[in-house]
Amino acid sequence: MKEIKQKSGDDLIKFLNEKREQVRAFRFDIAGSAKKNVKAPLLARKEIARALTEENLRKAATTAKSVTA
């Protein structure tokens, strides 16, 4: 979780895109053969959720600052 909080906005977007691509690739790869690590998409989805949560917290913080200013 610390890694996600330390990422800049652009890095966070890149991270989200990479994780989404991992989940998509896993779905298509599983159809052809048996995967060894079946928890990989679950962990990737959790990381996506954490990253989206951090992104929304940052947006809320900037909105709160602009409203109070």
C-alpha positions as a printed Julia matrix, in Angstrom:
69×3 Matrix{Float64}:
   0.0     0.0     0.0
   2.91    2.35    0.7
   4.11    1.91   -2.86
   0.8     3.12   -4.23
   0.72    6.2    -1.97
   4.21    7.18   -3.05
   3.46    7.03   -6.79
   2.85   10.2    -8.74
  -0.38   10.67  -10.67
   1.11    9.52  -13.98
   2.8     6.53  -12.38
  -0.48    5.56  -10.75
  -2.26    5.58  -14.11
   0.5     3.45  -15.67
   0.27    1.03  -12.74
  -3.51    0.73  -13.21
  -3.13    0.06  -16.92
  -0.49   -2.62  -16.31
  -2.63   -4.42  -13.73
  -5.72   -4.26  -15.93
  -3.69   -5.73  -18.79
  -2.5    -8.55  -16.5
  -6.08   -9.44  -15.6
  -7.16   -9.31  -19.24
  -4.23  -11.43  -20.38
  -4.91  -13.99  -17.66
  -8.53  -14.37  -18.75
  -7.52  -15.16  -22.31
  -4.57  -17.37  -21.34
  -6.63  -19.5   -18.98
  -8.93  -20.6   -21.81
  -6.08  -22.38  -23.59
  -4.23  -24.01  -20.73
  -4.08  -24.51  -17.02
  -2.35  -21.68  -15.18
  -0.1   -22.4   -12.25
  -0.97  -19.37  -10.15
  -4.73  -19.05  -10.1
  -4.61  -16.29   -7.46
  -2.79  -13.88   -9.78
  -5.93  -12.18  -11.16
  -7.42  -11.89   -7.67
  -4.3   -10.17   -6.38
  -4.16   -7.92   -9.44
  -7.79   -6.88   -8.98
  -7.09   -6.04   -5.32
  -4.14   -3.88   -6.36
  -6.35   -2.16   -8.93
  -8.9    -1.42   -6.22
  -6.21   -0.02   -3.91
  -4.85    2.19   -6.67
  -8.32    3.47   -7.58
  -9.0     4.2    -3.91
  -5.81    6.24   -3.68
  -6.68    8.09   -6.88
 -10.15    8.95   -5.54
  -8.7    10.11   -2.21
  -6.33   12.43   -4.06
  -9.18   13.84   -6.14
 -11.29   14.38   -3.03
  -8.41   16.15   -1.29
  -7.85   18.53   -4.19
 -11.58   19.2    -4.43
 -11.77   19.92   -0.71
  -8.84   22.33   -0.97
 -10.4    24.2    -3.87
 -13.77   24.47   -2.13
 -12.29   25.87    1.08
 -10.0    28.32   -0.72
